[in-house]
Amino acid sequence: MSEERAEYKVIGGVDIQLRAETLLPYDDPNFEQPNTVDVREALRRGGLTGATAGVLLGVTSRTIRRWTGGDKDISYAAWRLLLMYINEVEPVRLQPESVAAQNQN
């Protein structure tokens, strides 16, 4: 039986268990849904409790527990906000003309 393992990257001498595929934009074909390990590690890196993460992301602490317990997947929007909070990704800056072009499609 094979076991999936999260990829690690080292930042400041600390092993960070955030898989590179979870850091990609949602429309990237290589994007992967964050798992419970990813969510817990992001919360740890941000020094966030369930209650403070809930306030930051606009959800209840129960929802945070469901994400970290594997009962429910974290939404992409909440995941991206969390990644921006811990400075793992930059906010996406859309130019007005690119938004207009997307709306025409």
NUGU-696795 format. One record per atom (N, C-alpha, C): residue number from 1; atom name; x, y, z. Coordinates in steps of 0.2 Angstrom, whole numbers, always signed. Example, Ala and Ser with C-alpha at 12.3 -4.5 7.8 and 13.67 -1.06 7.14 Angstrom:
num=1 atome=N X=+66 Y=-28 Z=+39
num=1 atome=CA X=+62 Y=-22 Z=+39
num=1 atome=C X=+66 Y=-16 Z=+39
num=2 atome=N X=+64 Y=-11 Z=+35
num=2 atome=CA X=+68 Y=-5 Z=+36
num=2 atome=C X=+64 Y=+0 Z=+39
***
This chain:
num=1 atome=N X=+4 Y=-6 Z=+0
num=1 atome=CA X=+0 Y=+0 Z=+0
num=1 atome=C X=+4 Y=+6 Z=+0
num=2 atome=N X=+3 Y=+11 Z=-5
num=2 atome=CA X=+7 Y=+17 Z=-5
num=2 atome=C X=+4 Y=+22 Z=-1
num=3 atome=N X=+8 Y=+27 Z=+1
num=3 atome=CA X=+6 Y=+32 Z=+5
num=3 atome=C X=+8 Y=+39 Z=+2
num=4 atome=N X=+3 Y=+43 Z=+1
num=4 atome=CA X=+5 Y=+50 Z=-2
num=4 atome=C X=+8 Y=+54 Z=+3
num=5 atome=N X=+13 Y=+58 Z=+1
num=5 atome=CA X=+17 Y=+62 Z=+6
num=5 atome=C X=+16 Y=+69 Z=+3
num=6 atome=N X=+16 Y=+74 Z=+8
num=6 atome=CA X=+16 Y=+81 Z=+6
num=6 atome=C X=+23 Y=+83 Z=+4
num=7 atome=N X=+24 Y=+87 Z=-1
num=7 atome=CA X=+30 Y=+90 Z=-3
num=7 atome=C X=+32 Y=+95 Z=+2
num=8 atome=N X=+38 Y=+95 Z=+4
num=8 atome=CA X=+41 Y=+100 Z=+8
num=8 atome=C X=+45 Y=+105 Z=+5
num=9 atome=N X=+45 Y=+111 Z=+8
num=9 atome=CA X=+50 Y=+116 Z=+6
num=9 atome=C X=+53 Y=+119 Z=+12
num=10 atome=N X=+59 Y=+122 Z=+12
num=10 atome=CA X=+62 Y=+124 Z=+18
num=10 atome=C X=+62 Y=+132 Z=+17
num=11 atome=N X=+59 Y=+135 Z=+22
num=11 atome=CA X=+59 Y=+142 Z=+23
num=11 atome=C X=+62 Y=+144 Z=+30
num=12 atome=N X=+68 Y=+148 Z=+30
num=12 atome=CA X=+70 Y=+150 Z=+36
num=12 atome=C X=+72 Y=+144 Z=+41
num=13 atome=N X=+74 Y=+138 Z=+38
num=13 atome=CA X=+76 Y=+132 Z=+42
num=13 atome=C X=+70 Y=+129 Z=+45
num=14 atome=N X=+64 Y=+130 Z=+43
num=14 atome=CA X=+58 Y=+127 Z=+46
num=14 atome=C X=+55 Y=+123 Z=+40
num=15 atome=N X=+53 Y=+117 Z=+41
num=15 atome=CA X=+50 Y=+113 Z=+36
num=15 atome=C X=+43 Y=+115 Z=+35
num=16 atome=N X=+40 Y=+117 Z=+30
num=16 atome=CA X=+34 Y=+120 Z=+28
num=16 atome=C X=+30 Y=+114 Z=+24
num=17 atome=N X=+25 Y=+112 Z=+26
num=17 atome=CA X=+21 Y=+107 Z=+23
num=17 atome=C X=+16 Y=+110 Z=+18
num=18 atome=N X=+17 Y=+114 Z=+14
num=18 atome=CA X=+12 Y=+116 Z=+9
num=18 atome=C X=+14 Y=+114 Z=+2
num=19 atome=N X=+10 Y=+110 Z=-1
num=19 atome=CA X=+12 Y=+107 Z=-7
num=19 atome=C X=+11 Y=+113 Z=-13
num=20 atome=N X=+16 Y=+113 Z=-17
num=20 atome=CA X=+16 Y=+118 Z=-22
num=20 atome=C X=+10 Y=+118 Z=-26
num=21 atome=N X=+7 Y=+113 Z=-28
num=21 atome=CA X=+1 Y=+113 Z=-32
num=21 atome=C X=-5 Y=+116 Z=-28
num=22 atome=N X=-5 Y=+117 Z=-22
num=22 atome=CA X=-10 Y=+121 Z=-18
num=22 atome=C X=-9 Y=+128 Z=-19
num=23 atome=N X=-3 Y=+131 Z=-21
num=23 atome=CA X=-2 Y=+138 Z=-21
num=23 atome=C X=-4 Y=+141 Z=-28
num=24 atome=N X=-6 Y=+137 Z=-33
num=24 atome=CA X=-7 Y=+139 Z=-40
num=24 atome=C X=-14 Y=+142 Z=-40
num=25 atome=N X=-15 Y=+146 Z=-45
num=25 atome=CA X=-22 Y=+149 Z=-46
num=25 atome=C X=-27 Y=+143 Z=-48
num=26 atome=N X=-33 Y=+145 Z=-46
num=26 atome=CA X=-38 Y=+140 Z=-47
num=26 atome=C X=-39 Y=+137 Z=-54
num=27 atome=N X=-38 Y=+141 Z=-59
num=27 atome=CA X=-39 Y=+139 Z=-66
num=27 atome=C X=-33 Y=+136 Z=-69
num=28 atome=N X=-28 Y=+135 Z=-65
num=28 atome=CA X=-22 Y=+131 Z=-67
num=28 atome=C X=-23 Y=+124 Z=-67
num=29 atome=N X=-22 Y=+120 Z=-72
num=29 atome=CA X=-24 Y=+113 Z=-72
num=29 atome=C X=-20 Y=+109 Z=-67
num=30 atome=N X=-15 Y=+112 Z=-65
num=30 atome=CA X=-11 Y=+108 Z=-60
num=30 atome=C X=-13 Y=+109 Z=-52
num=31 atome=N X=-18 Y=+114 Z=-52
num=31 atome=CA X=-20 Y=+116 Z=-45
num=31 atome=C X=-23 Y=+110 Z=-41
num=32 atome=N X=-21 Y=+109 Z=-35
num=32 atome=CA X=-24 Y=+103 Z=-31
num=32 atome=C X=-27 Y=+106 Z=-25
num=33 atome=N X=-33 Y=+104 Z=-23
num=33 atome=CA X=-36 Y=+106 Z=-17
num=33 atome=C X=-32 Y=+105 Z=-11
num=34 atome=N X=-31 Y=+110 Z=-6
num=34 atome=CA X=-27 Y=+109 Z=+0
num=34 atome=C X=-30 Y=+103 Z=+4
num=35 atome=N X=-26 Y=+99 Z=+7
num=35 atome=CA X=-28 Y=+94 Z=+12
num=35 atome=C X=-28 Y=+97 Z=+19
num=36 atome=N X=-30 Y=+93 Z=+24
num=36 atome=CA X=-30 Y=+95 Z=+31
num=36 atome=C X=-23 Y=+97 Z=+33
num=37 atome=N X=-18 Y=+94 Z=+31
num=37 atome=CA X=-11 Y=+95 Z=+33
num=37 atome=C X=-9 Y=+102 Z=+30
num=38 atome=N X=-11 Y=+104 Z=+24
num=38 atome=CA X=-10 Y=+110 Z=+21
num=38 atome=C X=-13 Y=+116 Z=+25
num=39 atome=N X=-19 Y=+115 Z=+27
num=39 atome=CA X=-23 Y=+120 Z=+31
num=39 atome=C X=-20 Y=+121 Z=+38
num=40 atome=N X=-19 Y=+115 Z=+41
num=40 atome=CA X=-16 Y=+116 Z=+48
num=40 atome=C X=-9 Y=+119 Z=+48
num=41 atome=N X=-5 Y=+118 Z=+43
num=41 atome=CA X=+1 Y=+121 Z=+42
num=41 atome=C X=+1 Y=+128 Z=+41
num=42 atome=N X=-4 Y=+130 Z=+36
num=42 atome=CA X=-5 Y=+137 Z=+35
num=42 atome=C X=-7 Y=+141 Z=+41
num=43 atome=N X=-12 Y=+138 Z=+45
num=43 atome=CA X=-14 Y=+141 Z=+51
num=43 atome=C X=-8 Y=+142 Z=+56
num=44 atome=N X=-4 Y=+137 Z=+57
num=44 atome=CA X=+2 Y=+137 Z=+61
num=44 atome=C X=+7 Y=+142 Z=+59
num=45 atome=N X=+8 Y=+143 Z=+53
num=45 atome=CA X=+13 Y=+148 Z=+50
num=45 atome=C X=+10 Y=+155 Z=+52
num=46 atome=N X=+3 Y=+156 Z=+52
num=46 atome=CA X=+1 Y=+162 Z=+53
num=46 atome=C X=-1 Y=+164 Z=+60
num=47 atome=N X=+1 Y=+159 Z=+64
num=47 atome=CA X=+0 Y=+159 Z=+72
num=47 atome=C X=-8 Y=+160 Z=+73
num=48 atome=N X=-12 Y=+157 Z=+69
num=48 atome=CA X=-19 Y=+158 Z=+70
num=48 atome=C X=-23 Y=+152 Z=+74
num=49 atome=N X=-27 Y=+154 Z=+78
num=49 atome=CA X=-31 Y=+149 Z=+82
num=49 atome=C X=-37 Y=+149 Z=+77
num=50 atome=N X=-41 Y=+144 Z=+78
num=50 atome=CA X=-48 Y=+143 Z=+75
num=50 atome=C X=-52 Y=+149 Z=+75
num=51 atome=N X=-52 Y=+152 Z=+81
num=51 atome=CA X=-57 Y=+158 Z=+82
num=51 atome=C X=-54 Y=+164 Z=+78
num=52 atome=N X=-48 Y=+165 Z=+78
num=52 atome=CA X=-45 Y=+171 Z=+74
num=52 atome=C X=-45 Y=+170 Z=+67
num=53 atome=N X=-44 Y=+163 Z=+65
num=53 atome=CA X=-44 Y=+162 Z=+58
num=53 atome=C X=-51 Y=+163 Z=+55
num=54 atome=N X=-56 Y=+161 Z=+59
num=54 atome=CA X=-63 Y=+162 Z=+57
num=54 atome=C X=-65 Y=+169 Z=+56
num=55 atome=N X=-62 Y=+173 Z=+61
num=55 atome=CA X=-64 Y=+181 Z=+60
num=55 atome=C X=-60 Y=+183 Z=+54
num=56 atome=N X=-54 Y=+181 Z=+52
num=56 atome=CA X=-50 Y=+183 Z=+47
num=56 atome=C X=-54 Y=+181 Z=+40
num=57 atome=N X=-56 Y=+175 Z=+40
num=57 atome=CA X=-59 Y=+172 Z=+34
num=57 atome=C X=-67 Y=+173 Z=+33
num=58 atome=N X=-70 Y=+176 Z=+38
num=58 atome=CA X=-77 Y=+177 Z=+38
num=58 atome=C X=-81 Y=+170 Z=+39
num=59 atome=N X=-78 Y=+165 Z=+43
num=59 atome=CA X=-82 Y=+159 Z=+44
num=59 atome=C X=-82 Y=+158 Z=+52
num=60 atome=N X=-85 Y=+153 Z=+54
num=60 atome=CA X=-85 Y=+151 Z=+61
num=60 atome=C X=-79 Y=+147 Z=+63
num=61 atome=N X=-78 Y=+146 Z=+69
num=61 atome=CA X=-72 Y=+142 Z=+71
num=61 atome=C X=-74 Y=+135 Z=+70
num=62 atome=N X=-81 Y=+133 Z=+70
num=62 atome=CA X=-83 Y=+126 Z=+68
num=62 atome=C X=-81 Y=+125 Z=+61
num=63 atome=N X=-82 Y=+129 Z=+57
num=63 atome=CA X=-80 Y=+128 Z=+50
num=63 atome=C X=-72 Y=+127 Z=+49
num=64 atome=N X=-68 Y=+131 Z=+53
num=64 atome=CA X=-61 Y=+130 Z=+53
num=64 atome=C X=-60 Y=+123 Z=+56
num=65 atome=N X=-63 Y=+120 Z=+61
num=65 atome=CA X=-62 Y=+113 Z=+63
num=65 atome=C X=-64 Y=+108 Z=+58
num=66 atome=N X=-69 Y=+110 Z=+54
num=66 atome=CA X=-71 Y=+105 Z=+49
num=66 atome=C X=-66 Y=+105 Z=+43
num=67 atome=N X=-63 Y=+110 Z=+42
num=67 atome=CA X=-57 Y=+110 Z=+37
num=67 atome=C X=-51 Y=+107 Z=+39
num=68 atome=N X=-49 Y=+108 Z=+46
num=68 atome=CA X=-43 Y=+105 Z=+48
num=68 atome=C X=-45 Y=+97 Z=+50
num=69 atome=N X=-51 Y=+95 Z=+51
num=69 atome=CA X=-53 Y=+89 Z=+53
num=69 atome=C X=-54 Y=+84 Z=+47
num=70 atome=N X=-55 Y=+87 Z=+41
num=70 atome=CA X=-56 Y=+83 Z=+35
num=70 atome=C X=-63 Y=+82 Z=+33
num=71 atome=N X=-68 Y=+86 Z=+37
num=71 atome=CA X=-75 Y=+85 Z=+36
num=71 atome=C X=-77 Y=+89 Z=+30
num=72 atome=N X=-74 Y=+94 Z=+28
num=72 atome=CA X=-76 Y=+98 Z=+23
num=72 atome=C X=-70 Y=+101 Z=+20
num=73 atome=N X=-70 Y=+102 Z=+13
num=73 atome=CA X=-64 Y=+106 Z=+10
num=73 atome=C X=-65 Y=+113 Z=+11
num=74 atome=N X=-59 Y=+116 Z=+12
num=74 atome=CA X=-59 Y=+124 Z=+12
num=74 atome=C X=-60 Y=+126 Z=+5
num=75 atome=N X=-64 Y=+132 Z=+5
num=75 atome=CA X=-65 Y=+135 Z=-2
num=75 atome=C X=-59 Y=+138 Z=-5
num=76 atome=N X=-59 Y=+139 Z=-11
num=76 atome=CA X=-53 Y=+142 Z=-14
num=76 atome=C X=-52 Y=+149 Z=-12
num=77 atome=N X=-57 Y=+152 Z=-11
num=77 atome=CA X=-57 Y=+159 Z=-9
num=77 atome=C X=-54 Y=+160 Z=-2
num=78 atome=N X=-56 Y=+156 Z=+2
num=78 atome=CA X=-54 Y=+156 Z=+9
num=78 atome=C X=-46 Y=+154 Z=+9
num=79 atome=N X=-45 Y=+149 Z=+6
num=79 atome=CA X=-38 Y=+146 Z=+5
num=79 atome=C X=-33 Y=+152 Z=+3
num=80 atome=N X=-35 Y=+155 Z=-3
num=80 atome=CA X=-31 Y=+160 Z=-6
num=80 atome=C X=-30 Y=+166 Z=-1
num=81 atome=N X=-35 Y=+168 Z=+3
num=81 atome=CA X=-35 Y=+173 Z=+8
num=81 atome=C X=-30 Y=+171 Z=+13
num=82 atome=N X=-31 Y=+165 Z=+16
num=82 atome=CA X=-26 Y=+163 Z=+21
num=82 atome=C X=-19 Y=+163 Z=+18
num=83 atome=N X=-18 Y=+161 Z=+12
num=83 atome=CA X=-11 Y=+161 Z=+9
num=83 atome=C X=-8 Y=+168 Z=+9
num=84 atome=N X=-13 Y=+173 Z=+7
num=84 atome=CA X=-10 Y=+180 Z=+7
num=84 atome=C X=-9 Y=+182 Z=+14
num=85 atome=N X=-13 Y=+180 Z=+19
num=85 atome=CA X=-11 Y=+182 Z=+26
num=85 atome=C X=-4 Y=+180 Z=+28
num=86 atome=N X=-3 Y=+174 Z=+26
num=86 atome=CA X=+4 Y=+171 Z=+28
num=86 atome=C X=+9 Y=+173 Z=+24
num=87 atome=N X=+8 Y=+177 Z=+19
num=87 atome=CA X=+13 Y=+180 Z=+14
num=87 atome=C X=+16 Y=+174 Z=+10
num=88 atome=N X=+12 Y=+169 Z=+8
num=88 atome=CA X=+14 Y=+164 Z=+4
num=88 atome=C X=+13 Y=+165 Z=-3
num=89 atome=N X=+8 Y=+169 Z=-5
num=89 atome=CA X=+6 Y=+171 Z=-12
num=89 atome=C X=+5 Y=+179 Z=-12
num=90 atome=N X=+5 Y=+181 Z=-18
num=90 atome=CA X=+4 Y=+189 Z=-19
num=90 atome=C X=-4 Y=+189 Z=-21
num=91 atome=N X=-7 Y=+194 Z=-19
num=91 atome=CA X=-14 Y=+195 Z=-22
num=91 atome=C X=-13 Y=+196 Z=-30
num=92 atome=N X=-18 Y=+194 Z=-33
num=92 atome=CA X=-19 Y=+195 Z=-40
num=92 atome=C X=-22 Y=+201 Z=-42
num=93 atome=N X=-18 Y=+205 Z=-46
num=93 atome=CA X=-20 Y=+212 Z=-48
num=93 atome=C X=-23 Y=+211 Z=-55
num=94 atome=N X=-29 Y=+212 Z=-56
num=94 atome=CA X=-32 Y=+212 Z=-63
num=94 atome=C X=-32 Y=+219 Z=-66
num=95 atome=N X=-31 Y=+219 Z=-72
num=95 atome=CA X=-32 Y=+226 Z=-76
num=95 atome=C X=-39 Y=+226 Z=-78
num=96 atome=N X=-42 Y=+232 Z=-78
num=96 atome=CA X=-49 Y=+233 Z=-80
num=96 atome=C X=-50 Y=+230 Z=-87
num=97 atome=N X=-46 Y=+231 Z=-92
num=97 atome=CA X=-47 Y=+228 Z=-98
num=97 atome=C X=-47 Y=+220 Z=-98
num=98 atome=N X=-43 Y=+217 Z=-94
num=98 atome=CA X=-44 Y=+210 Z=-94
num=98 atome=C X=-50 Y=+207 Z=-90
num=99 atome=N X=-53 Y=+211 Z=-86
num=99 atome=CA X=-59 Y=+209 Z=-83
num=99 atome=C X=-65 Y=+210 Z=-88
num=100 atome=N X=-65 Y=+215 Z=-92
num=100 atome=CA X=-70 Y=+217 Z=-97
num=100 atome=C X=-69 Y=+211 Z=-102
num=101 atome=N X=-63 Y=+209 Z=-104
num=101 atome=CA X=-63 Y=+204 Z=-109
num=101 atome=C X=-65 Y=+197 Z=-106
num=102 atome=N X=-64 Y=+196 Z=-100
num=102 atome=CA X=-67 Y=+189 Z=-97
num=102 atome=C X=-75 Y=+190 Z=-97
num=103 atome=N X=-78 Y=+195 Z=-96
num=103 atome=CA X=-85 Y=+196 Z=-95
num=103 atome=C X=-88 Y=+195 Z=-102
num=104 atome=N X=-84 Y=+197 Z=-107
num=104 atome=CA X=-87 Y=+196 Z=-114
num=104 atome=C X=-87 Y=+189 Z=-116
num=105 atome=N X=-83 Y=+184 Z=-113
num=105 atome=CA X=-83 Y=+177 Z=-115
num=105 atome=C X=-88 Y=+173 Z=-112
***
